[in-house]
């Protein structure tokens, strides 16, 4: 028992909420939305089970934070890509490389993004977060083309990521380049 006036020291863990959110992304990446449980996230984050339910009362809360983090991460990556792309860059070439990067180095983020994107079909609460990803892509790609082409490229980019995540064997970077070139230049383009 503590003496009056003596405070017990409490361990501070200011990053716990963020670790839990990132752990939810890892669980979804590995096991899909159906594998997301508070217990699995607690084990992944190495925190007590009560911490996950304290910060995220429901599985939908965990889904929402995982989607928010995945979308934010992916948007940041694509914005960084766009800002580093030279003005005279071959856009079809660059977009194909971006798809390949998202299917290789960024695969866990891509898998989470699209698992949660599909979950948003049945969970209206997640739709605004999924739409943020779509709108960011449209803005980024429209800045290099025009509004309509930017929207088409965003839809194409998302579709190629979803197809590429499950394709066996995956399409080659040359095939991606050809498809992007067709959209950017049109049927009779270069």
N, C-alpha and C positions, 0 to 999 in steps of 0.2 A: 504494500500500500504506500502511496506517495505521501510525503509530509505536506502539510498545508503550505501553500506558497511555492511549491516546487512543481514545475511543469515537466511532464514526460516529454521526451523528445520524440518527434514523429519523423519518420523517414519521408523525405519529400521526393516526389517523382513527377516533376512537371511535364515530362514527355510521355507519360503513360497513355493518355488519350490518343496521341498521335501514333504511338507504337501499336495500340489496339487497332486503329484504323488501317495501318499498313499491314498488320497481321491478317486482317479481314481480306485485304487484297491478295495476300499470299495464299490463304486458304482457298479463295475462289479460283485463283490461277491454277492451283494444284488439283482441286477437287470439284470445281464448279459451284454454282449457286446452291445446288442441292446439298453440297458438303459443308455449307456454312452453318456452324453452330456456335453458340457462345463458348462451349467447352473447347472446340477446335481452335477458336481464335485465342482463347486464354492460354492454351498450350503453346501456340505459335508465338504469342507476345511474351510468354513467360511471366504471366501475371495471375493472381488469383481469379477464379471464375467470377467472383463478386465484382471485380473491377470492370469486367466487360459489361455486365448488366447495369452497373452504376452509371457508366458513361453512355451506354447504348442499350436502352431498356428492351428493345425488340430486335428481331432479326432484320426487319425492314430498316431500322435505324442503322444497323451494321451494313446492310446493302447500300443504303444511301451514302454513307460516309466512304465506303469503298469505291462507289461510282464517282463520287465527287473527287476523290484523290486521283483515281485513274484518269478521269477527264482532265483535271488540272495538269497532271503530269504530261499527258499526251498533247494537250494544247500548248503547254510550255515548250515541249520538244519541237512541235511543228512551227511555232512562232520563232524559235531559235533557228531552225532550219531555214525558214523564209527570210529572216533578217541577214543570214550569212550567205544567202544565194546571190551571186553577182547579177546585176541587172540584165546582162546579155546571156545568162545561163540558158542552156537548152532545157526548157521546162519539162518536156516529156522524159528526158533522160533523168532529170533531178527527181521527178515524181516517182519514177520506177525505182530509183535507188532508195527513196523514202519508204516505199512499200516494202522493199526487201529488208530494210533496217527494222521496220516495225514487225516484220515476221521473224526476224532473227534476234538481234540484240534487244529489241523492245518487246519480244513475244509475251512475257508475263503481263505487261501492261495492256497489250493488245487483247489477250485472251480475257482479262478481267473486264476491259472496256466493252467487249462484245457479249460476254456472258450477261453483264448488267444491262446492256442495251436491249437484249432480248427480254430480260426480266421486266424491263420498263413497259413492255407490251401488256403485262398483266398487273402492274403496280403503277398506277397513275402518278404517285409521289415521285417516282424516279424519272419521269418523262422530261421534266425541265432540265435535269442534269444531262440527260442524253442529248437533248436539243442544244445545249451549250456547246457540246463537241461538234455537232453538225454546223451550227452557226459560225463557230470559229474557223472551221475548214472552209466554209463558203467565203468568209471574209478574206482569209489568207489567199485562197486560190483566185478569187475575183480581183484582188489587187494586182495579179500578174496577167490577167486576161480581161474578161468583162463579167458582168453579173450572171448572165445565163451560163456561160462556159464555166465560171467558178462553181456554180451550183452543180453542174453536170460532173465536173472533176471531183467535187466533194463526195457526191453519191458514188461515183466510180471508185474513188479511193477507198471508201468504206466497204463497198462490195468486194473489191479485190482483197482487202484485209480479211474479211470474213471467209471468202472462198480460199484464200491462201492459208489461213489458219488450219483448215481441214483437208486441203488438197494433198493427195499422195500419188504421184510426186507433185510438188508445187510447180507453178509456172516459172519460167526463167525470167531473169531481168530483161532480156531482149524481148520476150513476149509482152511484158508489162510496158516496155518502151513503145512497142508498136501500137498497143491499144491507146496509150496516152497520146501518142503522136496523131493518131486518127481523129481523136476528139479535138485536139488543139488545132490541127491543121486542116481538118475536114477530109473527106474522101479523096479529093484531088490535090491535097496539099503535098508539101515536100516530103 
